[in-house]
Amino acid sequence: MKIVIKNKERKRPIKIPVPLSLVTVSLRVSKPLIYRVARKEDDEKLKKILDCINFDLLCRSIKDLKGFKGLNIVEIKEKSGTEIKITV
């Protein structure tokens, strides 16, 4: 996966390569940490949102994205000229 950030003020875009395996591992590792923080904060809205997220299904979906190289997941262009693009 590639994250590209373009800005008019910079001549070169910022390119960040992120392996999909790193994304899935970080999701699996961060799940208990996220729940622990939500419990400490006692934020009911955050707890409801976290209960709606199926982290295991999200990890499997990210693994399935490997077959779609070149697919743009996110493409944002602002009026100020800043562009953010996330590509598999």
N, C-alpha and C positions, 0 to 999 in steps of 0.2 A: 504494500500500500504506500502511496506517496501523498504527502501533504505539501502543497505549493502555496506560498503566500507572496503575492505581488503587490508592490506599493509604488506609487509614482515618485516618491522621494528617493527610493533606492533604484540603482541601475539594474541590479541583478535580483531575480526572485529568490526567496528563501525556499529551499527544497529539503524536506525531511522524509527520508525513507523509514517506514515502520513495518517490520515483518508482521504478518498476520498471526503467526504463532505467539509473538510477544503480546499482541492485543488479547488473545484468548487466555494466555497465562495471567496477564494482569487483571482480567475480569474475574477469573477464578480466585486469585489471591486477595483481591480487594473486596470481594463480596462480604466476608465476615467483618472486615474493618469498617465498611460502610454501615452495616447493621449496628455495630457497636457504637459508632458516632451518633447514629439516629436515636439509639436508646438513651445516650447521655444527654442529648439535646432535648428530649421529651417533646419533639415536634410531631404532632399527629399527622399533619399534612405530608411530611416527609416519609413517615412510616407507611401511609397509604400508597404513596407513589412507589416505594421500594417493594411493597407487597405485590404490586402489579407487574413488576419486572421479573421475567423468568431468565435468570442468568445462564442456566444450562442451555436453554433454547437459543439464547443470544450467542453463546460460544459456538454451538453447532452451526448457526447461520453464518457466522464469520468464517468458519472452516469451508462452508459451501461457496463462499465468494471467491475462493481460489480459482474456480473454473471460469470466472468472468473477468479476466485481466483486461484492463483498459476501461472498465466501467466507471463512470463518474458517479460517486455517491453524493457528494455535496459540491455545489458550484455557486458561490456567492459573489456578486459584484455590487460594490457600493458606489454611490454618487461621487464620493471623494476619490475614486480610482483604485481603491484597495480591492484585491481579488483573493478569494480563498477557494482552493480546489482540492478535494480529496478523491483520489483515483485508486482503484484496486490494481 
